[in-house]
Amino acid sequence: MIIQTEINSSEERGWATAKQLAEALPYIQIYDREIVTIKYGGHAMGEAETARIFASDIVLLKLLGIHPVVVHGGGPQISAMLGRAGVKSTFIDGLRVTDDATMEIAEMVLSGAVNKEIANWITQAGREADVRGVGLSGKDAGLITVEKATRIKRDPDSMIEQVVDLGFVGEPKNVDDKLLRTLIDDPNHDYVPVIAPIGVSDDGHTFNINADTVAGAVAGKLSAKRMLLLTDIAGVMDENKNLIRQMTISEAKGLIELGVAVGGMIPKLETAIMAVEAGVEAVVILDGRRPHAMLVELFTEHGAGTLIQADPEP
């Protein structure tokens, strides 16, 4: 009787799985052979088990005919390494002021340990089907050319504005997508590009770049069908702290102007707006700590998080 009960339970799970796959078919067809850019970082990177689930979901996307491109951050890992090295960090508007010593450690952590670990997780998850993660930084093949980032600060007493030097912090000036498209379009291999947010200036200097900004620039250049910003909250909240399921870029700008969007949500909305204006069909801000959040967003009717898209044509 116990054995029969276990068989019945297993059989029901099988039927439930088959039903879910059948229901996902219309959404799978929407994304067939389309590019989806995923920003993966912060708390969404989480622990090893969370990383394994993320890597497995990336492999599943690839095997379903989607072309995932991963851009990752690594702020907590950089802070930990700087702490061990006795280097103190300073932040301005959420950007780490990056001197020579900080830049050296940031590149080591981002382009080295974090980038190769994520690429390896994907390769391990996809070994049976030979799906391989390929670790890159913006310095590889001239992938990301940057210009030095600047910020303007206004003295609250005198109201005098001054330019703040962030050091080796850059903003993408150009994304050369030749290497990415070579990997994506390879007819004989299933490669998944994994990009560290490091770029190089015209004069050859290395710069740290905000990972959200890199993801937006890459998604725009590739005309991605979707850009997923995996973060540590459910999505964008309204003034009553209720999740907004969908909005236009005008509505997103309004949230910033009215002060409803605050703190770290502001740069995420700005990145989403930039990406949509650059040609990405839609950007979704969602909680990357929840297992399979990407699959829920892409392959179910209700999705996950907040979808931001262009304003309707008049």
Long-range contacts (C-beta under 8 A, 24 or more apart in sequence): 23-300, 24-299, 24-300, 27-298, 27-299, 27-300, 28-64, 28-65, 28-299, 30-225, 31-64, 31-65, 31-66, 31-225, 31-226, 31-298, 32-64, 32-65, 32-66, 33-65, 33-66, 33-67, 34-66, 34-67, 34-224, 34-225, 34-226, 35-66, 35-67, 35-68, 35-69, 35-184, 35-219, 35-222, 35-223, 35-224, 35-225, 36-61, 36-66, 36-67, 36-68, 36-69, 36-224, 36-225, 36-226, 36-227, 36-228, 36-298, 37-68, 37-69, 37-70, 37-71, 37-215, 37-218, 37-219, 37-222, 37-224, 37-226, 37-227, 37-228, 37-280, 38-68, 38-69, 38-70, 38-71, 38-215, 38-227, 38-228, 38-230, 38-294, 39-71, 39-72, 39-73, 39-211, 39-212, 39-214, 39-215, 39-227, 39-228, 39-229, 39-230, 40-70, 40-71, 40-72, 40-73, 40-118, 40-230, 40-288, 41-72, 41-73, 41-74, 41-75, 41-211, 41-230, 42-73, 42-75, 42-76, 42-231, 42-232, 42-288, 43-76, 43-231, 43-232, 43-288, 43-289, 44-230, 44-231, 44-232, 44-287, 44-288, 44-289, 45-72, 45-73, 45-74, 45-76, 45-114, 45-288, 46-288, 46-289, 50-289, 50-291, 51-117, 51-118, 51-121, 52-121, 52-125, 53-291, 53-292, 54-121, 54-288, 54-294, 55-118, 55-121, 55-122, 55-124, 55-125, 55-126, 55-133, 56-125, 57-292, 57-294, 57-295, 58-122, 58-125, 58-133, 58-192, 59-122, 59-125, 59-126, 59-129, 59-131, 59-192, 60-295, 61-294, 61-298, 62-126, 62-131, 62-190, 62-192, 63-126, 63-129, 63-131, 63-190, 66-298, 67-184, 68-192, 69-180, 69-184, 69-192, 69-193, 69-195, 69-218, 69-219, 69-222, 69-224, 70-118, 70-122, 70-133, 70-192, 70-193, 70-194, 70-195, 71-195, 71-197, 71-211, 71-214, 71-215, 71-218, 72-110, 72-114, 72-115, 72-118, 72-194, 72-195, 72-196, 72-197, 72-211, 73-110, 73-197, 73-211, 73-212, 74-109, 74-110, 74-114, 74-196, 74-211, 77-109, 77-110, 77-113, 77-114, 78-105, 78-106, 78-109, 78-110, 81-105, 81-108, 81-109, 92-151, 92-153, 92-164, 92-166, 93-151, 94-210, 94-264, 94-267, 95-149, 95-151, 95-166, 95-169, 95-210, 96-169, 96-208, 97-165, 97-166, 97-167, 97-169, 98-166, 98-167, 98-168, 98-169, 98-207, 98-208, 99-167, 99-168, 100-168, 102-167, 102-168, 102-208, 103-167, 103-168, 103-206, 103-207, 103-208, 106-198, 106-208, 107-137, 107-198, 107-206, 107-208, 110-137, 110-196, 110-197, 110-198, 110-208, 111-135, 111-137, 111-139, 111-196, 111-198, 114-196, 115-194, 115-195, 115-196, 118-194, 119-192, 119-194, 122-192, 122-194, 126-190, 126-192, 129-190, 130-189, 130-190, 131-190, 131-191, 131-192, 132-189, 132-190, 132-191, 132-192, 133-191, 133-192, 133-194, 134-183, 134-191, 134-192, 134-193, 134-194, 135-194, 135-196, 136-179, 136-193, 136-194, 136-195, 136-196, 137-195, 137-196, 137-197, 137-198, 138-172, 138-195, 138-196, 138-197, 138-198, 138-199, 138-200, 138-209, 138-214, 139-198, 139-199, 139-200, 139-206, 140-179, 141-176, 141-178, 141-179, 142-176, 142-200, 143-175, 143-176, 143-179, 143-180, 143-195, 143-199, 144-172, 144-174, 144-175, 144-176, 144-198, 144-199, 144-200, 144-209, 144-214, 144-217, 145-172, 145-173, 145-174, 145-175, 145-176, 145-199, 145-200, 145-201, 145-202, 146-170, 146-171, 146-172, 146-173, 146-199, 146-200, 146-201, 146-207, 146-209, 147-171, 147-173, 147-201, 148-201, 148-207, 149-207, 168-205, 168-206, 168-207, 168-208, 169-207, 169-208, 169-209, 169-210, 170-199, 170-201, 170-207, 170-208, 170-209, 171-209, 171-210, 171-213, 172-199, 172-209, 172-213, 172-214, 172-217, 175-217, 175-218, 175-220, 175-221, 177-218, 177-221, 177-222, 180-218, 180-222, 181-222, 210-267, 212-267, 212-268, 212-271, 213-267, 213-271, 213-274, 215-271, 215-275, 216-271, 216-272, 216-274, 216-275, 216-278, 216-280, 216-283, 217-274, 217-278, 219-275, 219-278, 219-280, 219-283, 220-274, 220-275, 220-278, 220-279, 220-280, 221-278, 223-279, 223-280, 224-275, 224-280, 224-281, 225-280, 225-281, 226-280, 226-281, 226-282, 226-283, 226-284, 226-298, 227-272, 227-275, 227-280, 227-282, 227-283, 227-284, 228-283, 228-284, 228-286, 228-294, 228-297, 229-268, 229-271, 229-272, 229-283, 229-284, 229-285, 229-286, 230-286, 230-287, 230-288, 230-293, 230-294, 231-264, 231-268, 231-285, 231-286, 231-287, 231-288, 232-287, 232-288, 232-289, 233-265, 233-287, 234-286, 234-287, 234-305, 235-284, 235-285, 235-286, 235-287, 235-304, 235-305, 235-306, 236-261, 236-265, 236-269, 236-285, 236-306, 236-308, 243-305, 243-306, 244-306, 245-303, 245-306, 245-307, 246-306, 246-307, 246-308, 246-309, 247-306, 247-307, 247-308, 247-309, 248-308, 248-309, 248-310, 248-311, 248-312, 249-273, 249-276, 249-277, 249-308, 249-309, 249-310, 249-311, 250-311, 252-308, 269-308, 272-308, 273-308, 276-308, 276-309, 276-310, 277-310, 281-309, 282-307, 282-308, 282-309, 283-307, 283-308, 283-309, 284-308
